[in-house]
Amino acid sequence: MKQVLTPLESAELELLKNMMEEAGIRCVLRRGLWQLIDTLVPYAALWYLMYLSLGVSYWLTGALVLLAAGFSVRVFIIFHDCGHGSFFRSRIS
């Protein structure tokens, strides 16, 4: 579903893009992919370790849950930015 912008929103978006270009801020595919890998791989590993740790100690599982909660926040932030189209240069990525 394509979002339709009002003329004012289009102008604001264009102004923001121009300001970002002037400041040297740009989307880099390699950096974006690395951010995804750097977040999702440890998050998945923590889920697996939490599953394994249930048979060892609930305290160990609790400690891993705290780490996973931090990664969960990071996953939310990344996918929130992706939803707004600000993480990659194109929406297809």
Sine and cosine of phi, psi and omega as CSV:
sin_phi,cos_phi,sin_psi,cos_psi,sin_omega,cos_omega
0.00,0.00,0.83,-0.55,-0.04,-1.00
-1.00,0.01,0.74,-0.67,0.01,-1.00
-0.99,0.13,0.74,-0.68,0.01,-1.00
-0.99,-0.14,0.82,-0.58,-0.01,-1.00
-0.99,-0.15,0.56,-0.83,0.11,-0.99
-0.96,0.28,0.29,-0.96,0.03,-1.00
-0.84,0.54,-0.61,0.79,0.01,-1.00
-0.92,0.40,-0.69,0.72,0.02,-1.00
-0.90,0.44,-0.63,0.78,0.05,-1.00
-0.89,0.46,-0.68,0.73,0.01,-1.00
-0.90,0.43,-0.67,0.75,0.01,-1.00
-0.91,0.42,-0.65,0.76,0.02,-1.00
-0.90,0.43,-0.68,0.74,0.03,-1.00
-0.90,0.43,-0.66,0.75,0.04,-1.00
-0.89,0.46,-0.68,0.73,0.02,-1.00
-0.89,0.45,-0.69,0.73,0.04,-1.00
-0.88,0.48,-0.68,0.74,0.02,-1.00
-0.90,0.43,-0.65,0.76,0.02,-1.00
-0.91,0.42,-0.64,0.77,0.02,-1.00
-0.91,0.42,-0.67,0.74,0.03,-1.00
-0.89,0.45,-0.67,0.75,0.02,-1.00
-0.90,0.43,-0.56,0.83,-0.01,-1.00
-0.99,0.13,-0.08,1.00,0.01,-1.00
0.99,0.13,0.27,0.96,0.03,-1.00
-1.00,-0.03,0.82,-0.57,0.02,-1.00
-0.55,-0.84,0.36,-0.93,0.04,-1.00
-0.99,0.13,0.75,-0.66,0.02,-1.00
-0.85,-0.53,0.87,-0.49,-0.07,-1.00
-0.84,0.55,-0.71,0.70,-0.03,-1.00
-0.87,0.49,-0.69,0.72,0.00,-1.00
-0.92,0.40,-0.66,0.75,0.02,-1.00
-0.90,0.44,-0.69,0.73,0.03,-1.00
-0.91,0.42,-0.63,0.77,0.03,-1.00
-0.89,0.45,-0.63,0.78,0.04,-1.00
-0.88,0.48,-0.65,0.76,0.04,-1.00
-0.90,0.43,-0.74,0.68,-0.01,-1.00
-0.90,0.43,-0.70,0.71,-0.04,-1.00
-0.89,0.46,-0.36,0.93,-0.01,-1.00
-0.98,-0.20,-0.74,0.67,-0.12,-0.99
-0.96,0.29,-0.58,0.81,0.00,-1.00
-0.91,0.42,-0.78,0.63,0.04,-1.00
-0.90,0.44,-0.57,0.82,0.02,-1.00
-0.89,0.45,-0.71,0.70,0.04,-1.00
-0.91,0.41,-0.64,0.77,0.02,-1.00
-0.89,0.45,-0.64,0.77,0.04,-1.00
-0.90,0.43,-0.63,0.78,0.06,-1.00
-0.88,0.48,-0.69,0.73,0.01,-1.00
-0.90,0.43,-0.70,0.72,0.03,-1.00
-0.90,0.44,-0.59,0.81,0.06,-1.00
-0.89,0.45,-0.66,0.76,0.04,-1.00
-0.88,0.47,-0.72,0.69,0.01,-1.00
-0.92,0.40,-0.59,0.81,-0.07,-1.00
-0.96,0.29,-0.27,0.96,0.03,-1.00
-0.86,0.51,-0.53,0.85,0.02,-1.00
-0.99,0.17,-0.20,0.98,-0.05,-1.00
-0.99,-0.15,-0.87,0.50,-0.07,-1.00
-0.33,-0.94,0.70,-0.72,0.08,-1.00
-0.94,0.35,-0.47,0.88,0.04,-1.00
-0.92,0.40,-0.66,0.75,0.05,-1.00
-0.90,0.43,-0.66,0.75,0.04,-1.00
-0.88,0.47,-0.66,0.75,0.02,-1.00
-0.88,0.47,-0.65,0.76,0.04,-1.00
-0.90,0.44,-0.65,0.76,0.03,-1.00
-0.93,0.37,-0.53,0.85,0.04,-1.00
-0.89,0.46,-0.64,0.77,0.02,-1.00
-0.89,0.46,-0.67,0.74,0.07,-1.00
-0.90,0.44,-0.70,0.72,-0.01,-1.00
-0.90,0.44,-0.54,0.84,0.02,-1.00
-0.90,0.45,-0.64,0.77,0.06,-1.00
-0.89,0.46,-0.69,0.73,0.03,-1.00
-0.93,0.38,-0.53,0.85,0.03,-1.00
-0.89,0.45,-0.65,0.76,0.06,-1.00
-0.89,0.45,-0.67,0.74,0.01,-1.00
-0.90,0.43,-0.66,0.75,0.05,-1.00
-0.87,0.49,-0.69,0.72,0.02,-1.00
-0.87,0.50,-0.72,0.70,-0.03,-1.00
-0.87,0.48,-0.70,0.71,-0.02,-1.00
-0.90,0.43,-0.73,0.68,-0.03,-1.00
-0.95,0.32,-0.47,0.88,0.10,-1.00
-0.90,0.43,-0.71,0.71,0.05,-1.00
-0.90,0.43,-0.63,0.78,0.05,-1.00
-0.88,0.47,-0.64,0.77,0.01,-1.00
-0.89,0.46,-0.50,0.87,0.04,-1.00
-1.00,0.02,-0.04,1.00,0.03,-1.00
0.97,0.25,0.38,0.92,-0.06,-1.00
-0.96,-0.28,0.08,1.00,-0.06,-1.00
-0.99,-0.10,-0.60,0.80,0.03,-1.00
-0.86,-0.51,0.34,-0.94,-0.04,-1.00
-0.91,0.41,-0.64,0.77,0.00,-1.00
-0.90,-0.44,0.40,-0.92,0.00,-1.00
-0.95,0.30,-0.35,0.94,-0.02,-1.00
-0.94,0.35,-0.54,0.84,0.01,-1.00
-0.87,0.49,0.00,0.00,0.00,0.00
